Amino acid sequence: MTDKPAAKLAIRDATRDDAQACAQIYRPYVLETTITFELEPPSAPEFADRIANAQVKHLWLMAEANEGPEAGEIVGYAYAGTYRPRAAYGFTCETSVYLDMSAGGRGYGRELYAELLSRLGALGYRQAVAGMTMPNDASQRLHTSLGFEPIGIFRKVGYKFDDWRDVAWAQCELH
């Protein structure tokens, strides 16, 4: 018998009190990258509403580091939401994950996202879909490592930083 390695993260359901941490993590993605198509960083109250809305039918999880220089700090969040509003899509959700930009490369994103996908499957969801602004090699590697398969690219569907951006879509069957 082998011991399971200690988790790098403490993962828990988000509360409205986590809104400020989410806003801080997300802000540089909005202002400095094309990873998100938002142009203005949402406020903490906006994040509180997003957290509450996601938790009505889906999930919003927070990740706190258990090791390293970030030990005890919130290092990321992952969530799921409605894929499409029509009832027939009710067993499919759209997922996303964001890490503090200083916390990359430690496996946090994989651990957090894997937990999100596992919990979604336990809730009865059967498919997860995710969109990734191109290029985004790190996100593509993460999604592939968790069983997402590419399903197509929407060409030039977003305009940010004075350029048109493609979005690659991937899908994962949940168990």
PAVEX-10352 format. One record per residue (C-alpha): residue number from 1; residue in three letters; chain; x negated, y, z. Coordinates in Angstrom, 3 decimals. Each point is the difference from the previous one (the first is absolute). Layout:
! residues N
resi->NUM&resn->ALA&chain->A&X->X&Y->Y&Z->Z
...
This chain:
! residues 175
resi->1&resn->MET&chain->A&X->0.000&Y->0.000&Z->0.000
resi->2&resn->THR&chain->A&X->-1.305&Y->3.451&Z->-0.930
resi->3&resn->ASP&chain->A&X->0.920&Y->3.201&Z->1.688
resi->4&resn->LYS&chain->A&X->1.760&Y->2.594&Z->-2.104
resi->5&resn->PRO&chain->A&X->-2.138&Y->3.140&Z->-0.293
resi->6&resn->ALA&chain->A&X->1.176&Y->2.955&Z->2.011
resi->7&resn->ALA&chain->A&X->2.246&Y->2.374&Z->-1.924
resi->8&resn->LYS&chain->A&X->-1.677&Y->3.202&Z->-1.068
resi->9&resn->LEU&chain->A&X->3.257&Y->1.873&Z->0.536
resi->10&resn->ALA&chain->A&X->2.842&Y->0.316&Z->2.428
resi->11&resn->ILE&chain->A&X->3.038&Y->0.242&Z->-2.281
resi->12&resn->ARG&chain->A&X->3.346&Y->1.251&Z->1.247
resi->13&resn->ASP&chain->A&X->3.253&Y->1.514&Z->-1.176
resi->14&resn->ALA&chain->A&X->-0.228&Y->3.750&Z->-0.493
resi->15&resn->THR&chain->A&X->2.012&Y->2.491&Z->2.006
resi->16&resn->ARG&chain->A&X->0.847&Y->3.611&Z->-0.719
resi->17&resn->ASP&chain->A&X->-2.930&Y->0.844&Z->2.305
resi->18&resn->ASP&chain->A&X->-2.377&Y->-1.371&Z->-2.643
resi->19&resn->ALA&chain->A&X->1.040&Y->2.622&Z->-2.527
resi->20&resn->GLN&chain->A&X->-2.917&Y->2.345&Z->0.716
resi->21&resn->ALA&chain->A&X->-2.566&Y->-2.793&Z->-0.444
resi->22&resn->CYS&chain->A&X->1.629&Y->-1.025&Z->-3.293
resi->23&resn->ALA&chain->A&X->-0.016&Y->3.604&Z->-1.213
resi->24&resn->GLN&chain->A&X->-3.710&Y->0.334&Z->0.812
resi->25&resn->ILE&chain->A&X->-0.915&Y->-3.235&Z->-1.770
resi->26&resn->TYR&chain->A&X->2.071&Y->0.839&Z->-3.087
resi->27&resn->ARG&chain->A&X->-0.964&Y->3.681&Z->-0.400
resi->28&resn->PRO&chain->A&X->-3.367&Y->-0.563&Z->-1.767
resi->29&resn->TYR&chain->A&X->1.599&Y->-2.485&Z->-2.399
resi->30&resn->VAL&chain->A&X->2.444&Y->2.703&Z->-1.072
resi->31&resn->LEU&chain->A&X->-2.523&Y->2.835&Z->-0.226
resi->32&resn->GLU&chain->A&X->-3.076&Y->-1.840&Z->-1.314
resi->33&resn->THR&chain->A&X->1.121&Y->-3.057&Z->-1.991
resi->34&resn->THR&chain->A&X->2.431&Y->-1.256&Z->-2.600
resi->35&resn->ILE&chain->A&X->0.831&Y->-3.054&Z->2.138
resi->36&resn->THR&chain->A&X->3.282&Y->1.691&Z->0.836
resi->37&resn->PHE&chain->A&X->2.012&Y->2.252&Z->-2.265
resi->38&resn->GLU&chain->A&X->1.133&Y->2.258&Z->2.811
resi->39&resn->LEU&chain->A&X->-1.346&Y->3.502&Z->-0.503
resi->40&resn->GLU&chain->A&X->0.633&Y->1.419&Z->3.477
resi->41&resn->PRO&chain->A&X->-0.841&Y->-1.904&Z->3.185
resi->42&resn->PRO&chain->A&X->3.137&Y->-0.922&Z->1.966
resi->43&resn->SER&chain->A&X->0.309&Y->1.400&Z->3.507
resi->44&resn->ALA&chain->A&X->0.127&Y->-2.112&Z->3.151
resi->45&resn->PRO&chain->A&X->3.799&Y->0.497&Z->0.258
resi->46&resn->GLU&chain->A&X->0.349&Y->-1.212&Z->-3.606
resi->47&resn->PHE&chain->A&X->-2.052&Y->-3.071&Z->0.886
resi->48&resn->ALA&chain->A&X->2.165&Y->-0.621&Z->3.066
resi->49&resn->ASP&chain->A&X->3.025&Y->-0.117&Z->-2.293
resi->50&resn->ARG&chain->A&X->-1.794&Y->-2.291&Z->-2.464
resi->51&resn->ILE&chain->A&X->-0.930&Y->-2.395&Z->2.800
resi->52&resn->ALA&chain->A&X->3.568&Y->-0.080&Z->1.311
resi->53&resn->ASN&chain->A&X->1.457&Y->-0.501&Z->-3.492
resi->54&resn->ALA&chain->A&X->-2.418&Y->-2.818&Z->-0.855
resi->55&resn->GLN&chain->A&X->0.873&Y->-1.838&Z->3.177
resi->56&resn->VAL&chain->A&X->3.726&Y->-0.117&Z->-0.738
resi->57&resn->LYS&chain->A&X->-0.419&Y->-2.958&Z->-2.397
resi->58&resn->HIS&chain->A&X->-3.745&Y->-0.392&Z->-0.414
resi->59&resn->LEU&chain->A&X->-3.173&Y->0.564&Z->2.026
resi->60&resn->TRP&chain->A&X->-2.580&Y->2.628&Z->0.842
resi->61&resn->LEU&chain->A&X->-3.067&Y->-1.320&Z->1.815
resi->62&resn->MET&chain->A&X->-2.869&Y->1.765&Z->1.721
resi->63&resn->ALA&chain->A&X->-3.553&Y->-1.344&Z->0.341
resi->64&resn->GLU&chain->A&X->-2.304&Y->0.765&Z->2.908
resi->65&resn->ALA&chain->A&X->-3.656&Y->-1.087&Z->-0.174
resi->66&resn->ASN&chain->A&X->-1.128&Y->-2.607&Z->2.540
resi->67&resn->GLU&chain->A&X->-3.700&Y->0.360&Z->-0.790
resi->68&resn->GLY&chain->A&X->-2.712&Y->2.299&Z->-1.250
resi->69&resn->PRO&chain->A&X->-0.176&Y->3.774&Z->0.211
resi->70&resn->GLU&chain->A&X->3.778&Y->0.300&Z->-0.563
resi->71&resn->ALA&chain->A&X->0.946&Y->-2.317&Z->2.901
resi->72&resn->GLY&chain->A&X->3.232&Y->1.237&Z->1.537
resi->73&resn->GLU&chain->A&X->0.788&Y->2.359&Z->-2.890
resi->74&resn->ILE&chain->A&X->2.768&Y->-0.170&Z->-2.595
resi->75&resn->VAL&chain->A&X->-1.758&Y->-0.911&Z->-3.247
resi->76&resn->GLY&chain->A&X->2.901&Y->-0.595&Z->-2.361
resi->77&resn->TYR&chain->A&X->3.603&Y->-0.761&Z->-0.744
resi->78&resn->ALA&chain->A&X->1.965&Y->-2.179&Z->-2.405
resi->79&resn->TYR&chain->A&X->3.652&Y->0.070&Z->-0.875
resi->80&resn->ALA&chain->A&X->2.699&Y->-1.360&Z->-2.249
resi->81&resn->GLY&chain->A&X->3.032&Y->1.640&Z->-1.501
resi->82&resn->THR&chain->A&X->2.786&Y->-0.541&Z->-2.444
resi->83&resn->TYR&chain->A&X->-1.144&Y->-1.099&Z->-3.439
resi->84&resn->ARG&chain->A&X->3.225&Y->1.030&Z->-1.764
resi->85&resn->PRO&chain->A&X->3.335&Y->0.973&Z->1.560
resi->86&resn->ARG&chain->A&X->2.256&Y->-2.556&Z->-1.719
resi->87&resn->ALA&chain->A&X->1.054&Y->-2.946&Z->2.167
resi->88&resn->ALA&chain->A&X->-1.500&Y->-2.663&Z->-2.275
resi->89&resn->TYR&chain->A&X->-3.470&Y->1.371&Z->0.806
resi->90&resn->GLY&chain->A&X->0.611&Y->-0.415&Z->3.741
resi->91&resn->PHE&chain->A&X->-2.584&Y->-2.773&Z->0.434
resi->92&resn->THR&chain->A&X->-2.783&Y->2.023&Z->-1.637
resi->93&resn->CYS&chain->A&X->-1.915&Y->2.847&Z->1.649
resi->94&resn->GLU&chain->A&X->-2.697&Y->2.468&Z->-0.957
resi->95&resn->THR&chain->A&X->-3.089&Y->0.050&Z->2.212
resi->96&resn->SER&chain->A&X->-2.880&Y->2.334&Z->0.730
resi->97&resn->VAL&chain->A&X->-2.990&Y->0.284&Z->2.329
resi->98&resn->TYR&chain->A&X->-2.214&Y->2.920&Z->1.002
resi->99&resn->LEU&chain->A&X->-3.161&Y->0.001&Z->2.091
resi->100&resn->ASP&chain->A&X->-1.885&Y->2.858&Z->1.536
resi->101&resn->MET&chain->A&X->-2.605&Y->0.817&Z->-2.639
resi->102&resn->SER&chain->A&X->-2.807&Y->-0.676&Z->2.492
resi->103&resn->ALA&chain->A&X->1.329&Y->-3.511&Z->0.762
resi->104&resn->GLY&chain->A&X->-0.394&Y->-1.620&Z->-3.413
resi->105&resn->GLY&chain->A&X->-2.094&Y->-3.069&Z->-0.726
resi->106&resn->ARG&chain->A&X->0.633&Y->-1.768&Z->3.325
resi->107&resn->GLY&chain->A&X->2.863&Y->-2.267&Z->-1.038
resi->108&resn->TYR&chain->A&X->2.592&Y->2.138&Z->1.791
resi->109&resn->GLY&chain->A&X->2.141&Y->0.502&Z->-3.096
resi->110&resn->ARG&chain->A&X->0.163&Y->-3.724&Z->-0.695
resi->111&resn->GLU&chain->A&X->0.866&Y->-0.911&Z->3.596
resi->112&resn->LEU&chain->A&X->2.671&Y->2.699&Z->0.266
resi->113&resn->TYR&chain->A&X->1.549&Y->-0.684&Z->-3.401
resi->114&resn->ALA&chain->A&X->0.006&Y->-3.785&Z->0.577
resi->115&resn->GLU&chain->A&X->1.937&Y->0.555&Z->3.219
resi->116&resn->LEU&chain->A&X->2.496&Y->2.227&Z->-1.796
resi->117&resn->LEU&chain->A&X->0.562&Y->-2.610&Z->-2.713
resi->118&resn->SER&chain->A&X->0.371&Y->-2.805&Z->2.534
resi->119&resn->ARG&chain->A&X->2.577&Y->1.932&Z->2.017
resi->120&resn->LEU&chain->A&X->1.925&Y->0.950&Z->-3.139
resi->121&resn->GLY&chain->A&X->0.203&Y->-3.663&Z->-0.978
resi->122&resn->ALA&chain->A&X->1.285&Y->-0.847&Z->3.485
resi->123&resn->LEU&chain->A&X->2.708&Y->2.653&Z->-0.444
resi->124&resn->GLY&chain->A&X->1.212&Y->-1.774&Z->-3.143
resi->125&resn->TYR&chain->A&X->-1.633&Y->2.080&Z->-2.710
resi->126&resn->ARG&chain->A&X->-1.144&Y->-2.121&Z->-2.942
resi->127&resn->GLN&chain->A&X->-2.001&Y->2.400&Z->-2.183
resi->128&resn->ALA&chain->A&X->-2.257&Y->2.964&Z->0.702
resi->129&resn->VAL&chain->A&X->-1.033&Y->2.445&Z->-2.703
resi->130&resn->ALA&chain->A&X->-2.668&Y->2.668&Z->0.125
resi->131&resn->GLY&chain->A&X->-1.042&Y->2.814&Z->-2.304
resi->132&resn->MET&chain->A&X->-3.612&Y->1.157&Z->-0.253
resi->133&resn->THR&chain->A&X->-1.149&Y->3.161&Z->-1.745
resi->134&resn->MET&chain->A&X->-2.769&Y->-0.898&Z->-2.417
resi->135&resn->PRO&chain->A&X->-2.890&Y->-0.258&Z->0.367
resi->136&resn->ASN&chain->A&X->0.016&Y->-1.462&Z->3.525
resi->137&resn->ASP&chain->A&X->-2.304&Y->-3.006&Z->0.171
resi->138&resn->ALA&chain->A&X->0.178&Y->-0.287&Z->3.806
resi->139&resn->SER&chain->A&X->3.785&Y->-0.184&Z->-0.007
resi->140&resn->GLN&chain->A&X->0.030&Y->-2.473&Z->-2.864
resi->141&resn->ARG&chain->A&X->-2.487&Y->-2.249&Z->1.855
resi->142&resn->LEU&chain->A&X->2.067&Y->0.220&Z->3.186
resi->143&resn->HIS&chain->A&X->3.259&Y->-0.876&Z->-1.720
resi->144&resn->THR&chain->A&X->-1.581&Y->-2.852&Z->-1.954
resi->145&resn->SER&chain->A&X->-1.541&Y->-1.431&Z->3.192
resi->146&resn->LEU&chain->A&X->3.477&Y->-0.141&Z->1.550
resi->147&resn->GLY&chain->A&X->1.629&Y->-1.802&Z->-2.901
resi->148&resn->PHE&chain->A&X->1.370&Y->2.897&Z->-2.036
resi->149&resn->GLU&chain->A&X->0.005&Y->-0.611&Z->-3.737
resi->150&resn->PRO&chain->A&X->-0.110&Y->2.767&Z->-2.616
resi->151&resn->ILE&chain->A&X->3.339&Y->0.576&Z->-1.720
resi->152&resn->GLY&chain->A&X->-0.688&Y->3.031&Z->-2.154
resi->153&resn->ILE&chain->A&X->-1.164&Y->3.562&Z->-0.350
resi->154&resn->PHE&chain->A&X->2.184&Y->3.050&Z->-0.298
resi->155&resn->ARG&chain->A&X->-2.016&Y->2.367&Z->-2.212
resi->156&resn->LYS&chain->A&X->-0.365&Y->3.697&Z->0.818
resi->157&resn->VAL&chain->A&X->2.932&Y->0.085&Z->2.449
resi->158&resn->GLY&chain->A&X->-1.569&Y->2.383&Z->2.524
resi->159&resn->TYR&chain->A&X->-1.701&Y->3.346&Z->-0.413
resi->160&resn->LYS&chain->A&X->-2.500&Y->1.034&Z->2.662
resi->161&resn->PHE&chain->A&X->-3.219&Y->2.012&Z->-0.004
resi->162&resn->ASP&chain->A&X->0.633&Y->1.153&Z->-3.564
resi->163&resn->ASP&chain->A&X->0.114&Y->-3.483&Z->-1.483
resi->164&resn->TRP&chain->A&X->2.513&Y->-2.718&Z->-0.811
resi->165&resn->ARG&chain->A&X->-0.278&Y->-3.132&Z->2.124
resi->166&resn->ASP&chain->A&X->0.925&Y->-3.640&Z->-0.621
resi->167&resn->VAL&chain->A&X->1.537&Y->-2.212&Z->2.685
resi->168&resn->ALA&chain->A&X->-0.719&Y->-3.737&Z->0.100
resi->169&resn->TRP&chain->A&X->2.703&Y->-2.151&Z->1.584
resi->170&resn->ALA&chain->A&X->-0.544&Y->-3.274&Z->1.812
resi->171&resn->GLN&chain->A&X->2.379&Y->-2.493&Z->1.594
resi->172&resn->CYS&chain->A&X->-0.361&Y->-2.559&Z->2.778
resi->173&resn->GLU&chain->A&X->2.331&Y->-2.844&Z->0.934
resi->174&resn->LEU&chain->A&X->0.585&Y->0.005&Z->3.753
resi->175&resn->HIS&chain->A&X->0.321&Y->-3.158&Z->2.052
